[in-house]
């Protein structure tokens, strides 16, 4: 059950990360011309967003091989981390 949850969360976050990156590259280009210091912040947010999504996909796979509290906690903490870290950087931009 947890493997499905973490795989779905990872896939959903991957979709949102790619969409955020595309939006930053194409939709915010004029904004970054006015505020170039924020472009690096946005790129960092997208990069770590993608890393967390990949890690959640890996946790989904690991939960099929080694089910238990460790993989469950890893998945929940990764999801919380992407919301807090990347989310705060997105809000900053």
N, C-alpha and C positions, 0 to 999 in steps of 0.2 A: 504494500500500500504506500509506504513512504517513498519507495523508488519512483513510483508514478508521480507523486506530488513534486519531488525534487526535479525530475526530468521535465515535467510541464513548466515548473517555475523557471528552470534554466532556459528552456526554449522560449518562453515568453519574454524573459529578460534579454535574451539574445536578440529577439526581434525588436524590442524597444531600444536596445543599445545601437543596433544598426540604423534604426529610424532616427534616433537622436544624432548620430554621427552624420547622416545624410542631411538632416535639417541644419546642423551646424555648418556643414560645408556649403550648402546651397541657400538656405533660408536666412542664415545669420551673417552672411558675408559682409553686407553693408554695416551691420552692427559692429562687427569686429574691426572694420576700417575706422570707426569712430572710437572704439575702445579696444585697442590691440592687446592690452595687458590681460584681458579676459579670455582671449582665444586659447591661451595655454591652459587656463583653468578648465575651460570647457573640454578641451582635448583630454586632460587628465581624468575628468569625470567619465567621459565616454570610454577611455581605455580601461579604467578599473571596473566600470560597469560590465564591459565585455569579459574581462578576466573573471569576475564573480559569476557571470552567467556560465562560462565554460566550467568553472569549478563546481557549480551546482549540477551541471550535466554529469560531471565525474562522480559527484556524490550520489546521484541517482543510479549510476551504474554500480558504484561500490555498495549501495544498499541492497542490490540483488545478490552480491557475493558475500557480504558480511553484514547481515541485518543486525541491528542493535542500537543501543543508546548512543554510541560514538558517532555513527553515521547520521543519526537523527539530529543530534546536537550540531554536528558540522553543517548540515543543511540549513537548519534554522539560523545559525550564527552567520553563515554566508549571506543568506537572504536579508537578515537584519543589517549586516554590514553594507550591502549595496544600497539599501534604502537610506541609511544614515550617511554614509560617506559620499557616494555619487549624488544622492538627493540633495545634500547640503551644498555641494559644488554647483549643481544645476541651479539651485535657488540663488546662489551667490552671483552667477552670471546673469 
